[in-house]
Protein backbone atom coordinates (compact mmCIF):
# COMPACT_ATOMS: atom_id res chain seq x y z
CA UNK A 1 0.00 0.00 0.00
CA UNK A 2 1.14 3.57 -0.56
CA UNK A 3 0.56 6.86 1.15
CA UNK A 4 1.82 10.43 1.44
CA UNK A 5 3.66 11.78 4.47
CA UNK A 6 1.40 14.14 6.41
CA UNK A 7 3.85 14.84 9.23
CA UNK A 8 7.11 13.52 10.63
CA UNK A 9 8.89 14.26 13.91
CA UNK A 10 12.60 13.64 13.28
CA UNK A 11 13.44 13.63 17.01
CA UNK A 12 10.79 11.04 17.92
CA UNK A 13 10.99 9.29 14.51
CA UNK A 14 7.19 9.09 14.38
CA UNK A 15 4.57 10.59 12.12
CA UNK A 16 1.52 9.93 10.02
CA UNK A 17 0.62 9.28 6.42
CA UNK A 18 -2.47 9.92 4.33
CA UNK A 19 -3.73 7.02 2.26
CA UNK A 20 -5.14 7.72 -1.20
CA UNK A 21 -8.68 7.60 0.20
CA UNK A 22 -7.83 10.35 2.73
CA UNK A 23 -7.50 8.06 5.75
CA UNK A 24 -4.77 9.17 8.15
CA UNK A 25 -2.62 6.45 9.73
CA UNK A 26 0.06 7.07 12.36
CA UNK A 27 3.37 5.22 12.44
CA UNK A 28 5.76 4.68 15.32
CA UNK A 29 9.56 4.73 15.58
CA UNK A 30 9.76 0.94 15.07
CA UNK A 31 7.91 1.18 11.73
CA UNK A 32 10.19 4.01 10.63
CA UNK A 33 13.34 2.10 11.65
CA UNK A 34 12.16 -1.04 9.81
CA UNK A 35 12.20 0.90 6.53
CA UNK A 36 15.88 1.81 6.78
CA UNK A 37 15.29 5.52 6.26
CA UNK A 38 16.96 8.50 7.94
CA UNK A 39 14.41 11.23 7.24
CA UNK A 40 10.99 11.88 5.71
CA UNK A 41 9.53 15.13 4.42
CA UNK A 42 5.98 16.43 4.10
CA UNK A 43 4.33 15.26 0.88
CA UNK A 44 6.79 12.45 0.22
CA UNK A 45 5.29 9.32 -1.32
CA UNK A 46 5.98 6.16 0.72
CA UNK A 47 5.33 2.41 0.67
CA UNK A 48 3.68 0.96 3.75
CA UNK A 49 3.43 -2.53 5.16
CA UNK A 50 0.71 -3.16 7.72
CA UNK A 51 0.05 -5.83 10.29
CA UNK A 52 -3.40 -5.93 11.84
CA UNK A 53 -4.21 -2.38 10.69
CA UNK A 54 -0.99 -0.97 12.18
CA UNK A 55 1.84 0.34 9.99
CA UNK A 56 4.89 -1.85 10.61
CA UNK A 57 7.20 -0.57 7.83
CA UNK A 58 7.54 2.83 6.15
CA UNK A 59 9.92 3.16 3.22
CA UNK A 60 10.27 5.16 0.02
CA UNK A 61 7.93 4.30 -2.83
CA UNK A 62 10.96 3.40 -4.96
CA UNK A 63 12.13 0.75 -2.45
CA UNK A 64 10.55 -2.72 -2.53
CA UNK A 65 8.90 -4.19 0.54
CA UNK A 66 9.65 -7.80 1.50
CA UNK A 67 6.05 -8.55 2.51
CA UNK A 68 3.79 -5.75 1.24
CA UNK A 69 0.66 -5.23 3.29
Order of alpha helices (4+ residues) and beta strands (2+ residues): beta-beta-beta-alpha-beta-beta
